[in-house]
């Protein structure tokens, strides 16, 4: 007997008539994301002693050699400034990033990777890329292309639904 807990998708498949196909699709996406993210988190921790939020923050900074404000980083990472501040503190303490006041407003902090932080991140990023490639190795190039197209349509559908909801919400307040 398998003692592993059932994921949400497996639970739904036990009684598929009880759920719409949209729910099954959502749970399939969620299950895949959770499985991949959990494995990436585990590997980053075990091989590099780094958390996924630290890796993600360094990835954002690697794309911006001139540095970024905390607000810019939080927008790109889609997390609160408070979450970013905590991760920044840890990365400053470890010597991976530095921070300096913005020239236009000394209250605003600009953060950037240190040279050693950039080198360490790029080494981790190469290994990370290999992990992801291994996880998708069961898909052919045509399947990956088709999946990207379908996920693009999914993203557009979600954005349209959110925009419509926002429009209705604004009209209700007017």
ZIGI-V845477 format. One record per pair of residues at least 24 apart in sequence whose ideal C-beta (glycine too) atoms are under 10 Angstrom apart, sorted by sequence separation. I is the first residue (numbers start at 1). GAP is how many residues later the second one is. If there is no record, write none. Layout:
((I:GAP) (I:GAP))
This chain:
((7:24) (53:24) (60:24) (85:24) (96:24) (97:24) (7:25) (9:25) (92:25) (95:25) (96:25) (8:26) (9:26) (53:26) (57:26) (91:26) (94:26) (7:27) (57:27) (61:27) (84:27) (7:28) (58:29) (70:29) (53:30) (57:30) (61:30) (67:30) (69:30) (91:30) (53:31) (56:31) (57:31) (67:31) (55:32) (67:32) (53:33) (54:33) (57:33) (58:33) (67:33) (69:33) (53:34) (54:34) (57:34) (61:35) (67:35) (51:36) (54:36) (61:36) (69:36) (53:37) (54:37) (71:37) (53:38) (58:38) (70:38) (71:38) (72:38) (73:38) (51:39) (57:39) (58:39) (69:39) (70:39) (72:39) (50:40) (54:40) (57:40) (69:40) (70:40) (50:41) (68:41) (69:41) (70:41) (54:42) (67:42) (68:42) (69:42) (54:43) (67:43) (68:43) (50:44) (66:44) (67:44) (68:44) (49:45) (67:45) (50:46) (64:46) (66:46) (67:46) (64:47) (65:47) (64:48) (65:48) (64:49) (61:50) (62:50) (60:51) (61:51) (62:51) (61:52) (60:53) (61:53) (65:53) (57:54) (59:54) (58:55) (62:55) (57:56) (61:56) (62:56) (61:57) (58:59) (62:59) (58:60) (61:60) (62:60) (58:62) (59:62) (58:63) (62:63) (57:64) (58:64) (59:65) (55:66) (58:66) (59:66) (54:67) (58:67) (55:69) (59:69) (50:70) (54:70) (55:70) (50:71) (48:72) (48:73) (55:73) (50:74) (48:75) (48:76) (52:76) (47:77) (48:79) (44:80) (47:80) (48:80) (43:81) (47:81) (44:83) (43:84) (44:84) (47:84) (43:85) (44:87) (40:88) (43:88) (40:91) (39:92) (40:92) (39:93) (36:95) (39:95) (40:95) (36:96) (39:96) (36:99) (35:100) (36:100) (32:103) (29:122) (29:125) (26:128) (25:129))
